[in-house]
Amino acid sequence: MPAPYLDPDWKNLKKKNSDHQGNLDAVEYSTTFSNVTFLVFGPLMTFLMHPYIQKRSRYIYVLFILFTITGLFSMYFHMTLSFLGQMLDEIAILWLLASGYSIWLPCCYFPTFLGQNRTKNKELRHLIEVSTVIWALAITSWISDRLFCSFWQWINFPYLHGIWHVLISFTFPYGMVILALVDSTYEMPDQTIKVRYWPRDTWPVGLPYVELGDDHKSC
């Protein structure tokens, strides 16, 4: 009995589909793994910011929990690519933003930064500049991944969405410390807030956190 005829085009198409699926699996694996920084930074910042949280508000613990949950839901979404995973991912982000806004919104103004220059502090200005650069790189990675997806796949570098995850996770500690510095002017005027960096203050880039000074500000 003669062997069945196989169309060469069909075999090539099957191979291309198989290769494409393999690339997609590799992309989703790397994107899923890139959320590990959320799982590391959440507990680490909780430990580093513990003295400040005890003085300011224990609700800040909820913020770190939500940050970690955001990473978990993002991992779940990229593992399953399900509608439920997408909704959990986006809802967690919204709750994280809303929680930070509710904790650090100054009580005396709404919002104060629109009517007053609050970046005279050198440490605060440095934090804003660094966080802006990291945020811009993160947004650039996300936009490039969206607009030029086929090009990145063509050169076999489909990892920009994972890079977006890593970079945006770095902006959270910077943004939180910026808000803590601004907030302390209104809510903790008797405390001296110092900006420190983990693992060392002398490193050009590190994970920022605040430390309460031993001295007190004069009223």
Contacts in CASP RR format, 6 or more apart in sequence:
PFRMAT RR
TARGET T0000
AUTHOR 0000-0000-0000
METHOD contacts of the structure
MODEL  1
MPAPYLDPDWKNLKKKNSDHQGNLDAVEYSTTFSNVTFLVFGPLMTFLMH
PYIQKRSRYIYVLFILFTITGLFSMYFHMTLSFLGQMLDEIAILWLLASG
YSIWLPCCYFPTFLGQNRTKNKELRHLIEVSTVIWALAITSWISDRLFCS
FWQWINFPYLHGIWHVLISFTFPYGMVILALVDSTYEMPDQTIKVRYWPR
DTWPVGLPYVELGDDHKSC
23 153 0 8 1.000
23 158 0 8 1.000
26 158 0 8 1.000
27 158 0 8 1.000
27 159 0 8 1.000
27 161 0 8 1.000
28 78 0 8 1.000
28 79 0 8 1.000
28 81 0 8 1.000
30 159 0 8 1.000
30 162 0 8 1.000
31 78 0 8 1.000
31 159 0 8 1.000
31 161 0 8 1.000
31 162 0 8 1.000
31 165 0 8 1.000
32 75 0 8 1.000
32 78 0 8 1.000
32 79 0 8 1.000
34 161 0 8 1.000
34 162 0 8 1.000
34 163 0 8 1.000
34 165 0 8 1.000
34 166 0 8 1.000
35 71 0 8 1.000
35 72 0 8 1.000
35 74 0 8 1.000
35 75 0 8 1.000
35 78 0 8 1.000
35 165 0 8 1.000
35 169 0 8 1.000
37 165 0 8 1.000
37 166 0 8 1.000
37 169 0 8 1.000
37 170 0 8 1.000
38 67 0 8 1.000
38 68 0 8 1.000
38 70 0 8 1.000
38 71 0 8 1.000
38 72 0 8 1.000
38 74 0 8 1.000
38 165 0 8 1.000
38 169 0 8 1.000
39 68 0 8 1.000
39 71 0 8 1.000
39 72 0 8 1.000
41 67 0 8 1.000
41 169 0 8 1.000
41 170 0 8 1.000
41 172 0 8 1.000
41 173 0 8 1.000
41 207 0 8 1.000
42 64 0 8 1.000
42 67 0 8 1.000
42 68 0 8 1.000
43 64 0 8 1.000
43 68 0 8 1.000
44 198 0 8 1.000
44 207 0 8 1.000
45 64 0 8 1.000
45 67 0 8 1.000
45 172 0 8 1.000
45 173 0 8 1.000
45 176 0 8 1.000
45 207 0 8 1.000
45 209 0 8 1.000
46 53 0 8 1.000
46 61 0 8 1.000
46 64 0 8 1.000
48 196 0 8 1.000
48 198 0 8 1.000
48 207 0 8 1.000
48 209 0 8 1.000
49 60 0 8 1.000
49 64 0 8 1.000
49 176 0 8 1.000
49 180 0 8 1.000
49 209 0 8 1.000
49 210 0 8 1.000
51 211 0 8 1.000
51 212 0 8 1.000
52 60 0 8 1.000
52 180 0 8 1.000
52 193 0 8 1.000
52 209 0 8 1.000
52 210 0 8 1.000
52 211 0 8 1.000
52 212 0 8 1.000
53 60 0 8 1.000
53 61 0 8 1.000
55 188 0 8 1.000
55 191 0 8 1.000
55 212 0 8 1.000
56 180 0 8 1.000
56 183 0 8 1.000
56 184 0 8 1.000
56 187 0 8 1.000
56 188 0 8 1.000
57 103 0 8 1.000
59 99 0 8 1.000
59 103 0 8 1.000
60 103 0 8 1.000
62 99 0 8 1.000
63 96 0 8 1.000
63 99 0 8 1.000
63 100 0 8 1.000
63 103 0 8 1.000
63 176 0 8 1.000
66 92 0 8 1.000
66 95 0 8 1.000
66 96 0 8 1.000
66 99 0 8 1.000
67 96 0 8 1.000
67 172 0 8 1.000
69 92 0 8 1.000
70 89 0 8 1.000
70 92 0 8 1.000
70 93 0 8 1.000
70 96 0 8 1.000
71 92 0 8 1.000
73 85 0 8 1.000
73 88 0 8 1.000
73 89 0 8 1.000
73 91 0 8 1.000
73 92 0 8 1.000
74 89 0 8 1.000
74 92 0 8 1.000
74 165 0 8 1.000
76 85 0 8 1.000
76 88 0 8 1.000
76 89 0 8 1.000
77 85 0 8 1.000
77 86 0 8 1.000
77 88 0 8 1.000
77 89 0 8 1.000
100 176 0 8 1.000
100 179 0 8 1.000
104 179 0 8 1.000
104 180 0 8 1.000
104 182 0 8 1.000
104 183 0 8 1.000
105 111 0 8 1.000
106 112 0 8 1.000
106 182 0 8 1.000
106 183 0 8 1.000
106 186 0 8 1.000
106 187 0 8 1.000
107 186 0 8 1.000
107 187 0 8 1.000
108 186 0 8 1.000
109 116 0 8 1.000
112 118 0 8 1.000
112 186 0 8 1.000
113 182 0 8 1.000
118 124 0 8 1.000
118 182 0 8 1.000
118 185 0 8 1.000
119 125 0 8 1.000
119 128 0 8 1.000
121 181 0 8 1.000
123 181 0 8 1.000
123 195 0 8 1.000
124 178 0 8 1.000
124 181 0 8 1.000
124 182 0 8 1.000
127 174 0 8 1.000
127 175 0 8 1.000
127 177 0 8 1.000
127 178 0 8 1.000
127 181 0 8 1.000
127 195 0 8 1.000
127 208 0 8 1.000
128 178 0 8 1.000
130 174 0 8 1.000
130 205 0 8 1.000
131 171 0 8 1.000
131 174 0 8 1.000
131 175 0 8 1.000
131 178 0 8 1.000
134 167 0 8 1.000
134 170 0 8 1.000
134 171 0 8 1.000
134 174 0 8 1.000
135 167 0 8 1.000
135 168 0 8 1.000
135 171 0 8 1.000
137 167 0 8 1.000
138 163 0 8 1.000
138 164 0 8 1.000
138 167 0 8 1.000
138 168 0 8 1.000
138 170 0 8 1.000
138 171 0 8 1.000
141 160 0 8 1.000
141 161 0 8 1.000
141 162 0 8 1.000
141 163 0 8 1.000
141 164 0 8 1.000
141 167 0 8 1.000
142 160 0 8 1.000
142 161 0 8 1.000
142 164 0 8 1.000
144 152 0 8 1.000
144 160 0 8 1.000
145 152 0 8 1.000
145 160 0 8 1.000
145 161 0 8 1.000
145 164 0 8 1.000
149 158 0 8 1.000
152 158 0 8 1.000
152 159 0 8 1.000
152 160 0 8 1.000
170 207 0 8 1.000
173 207 0 8 1.000
173 208 0 8 1.000
173 209 0 8 1.000
174 208 0 8 1.000
177 195 0 8 1.000
177 208 0 8 1.000
177 209 0 8 1.000
177 210 0 8 1.000
180 193 0 8 1.000
180 210 0 8 1.000
181 193 0 8 1.000
181 195 0 8 1.000
181 210 0 8 1.000
184 191 0 8 1.000
184 193 0 8 1.000
184 210 0 8 1.000
189 217 0 8 1.000
189 219 0 8 1.000
190 216 0 8 1.000
190 217 0 8 1.000
190 219 0 8 1.000
191 212 0 8 1.000
191 213 0 8 1.000
191 216 0 8 1.000
191 217 0 8 1.000
192 212 0 8 1.000
192 213 0 8 1.000
192 214 0 8 1.000
192 215 0 8 1.000
192 216 0 8 1.000
192 217 0 8 1.000
193 210 0 8 1.000
193 211 0 8 1.000
193 212 0 8 1.000
193 213 0 8 1.000
194 210 0 8 1.000
194 211 0 8 1.000
194 212 0 8 1.000
194 213 0 8 1.000
195 208 0 8 1.000
195 209 0 8 1.000
195 210 0 8 1.000
195 211 0 8 1.000
196 208 0 8 1.000
196 209 0 8 1.000
196 210 0 8 1.000
196 211 0 8 1.000
197 203 0 8 1.000
197 206 0 8 1.000
197 207 0 8 1.000
197 208 0 8 1.000
197 209 0 8 1.000
198 206 0 8 1.000
198 207 0 8 1.000
198 208 0 8 1.000
198 209 0 8 1.000
199 206 0 8 1.000
199 207 0 8 1.000
200 206 0 8 1.000
END
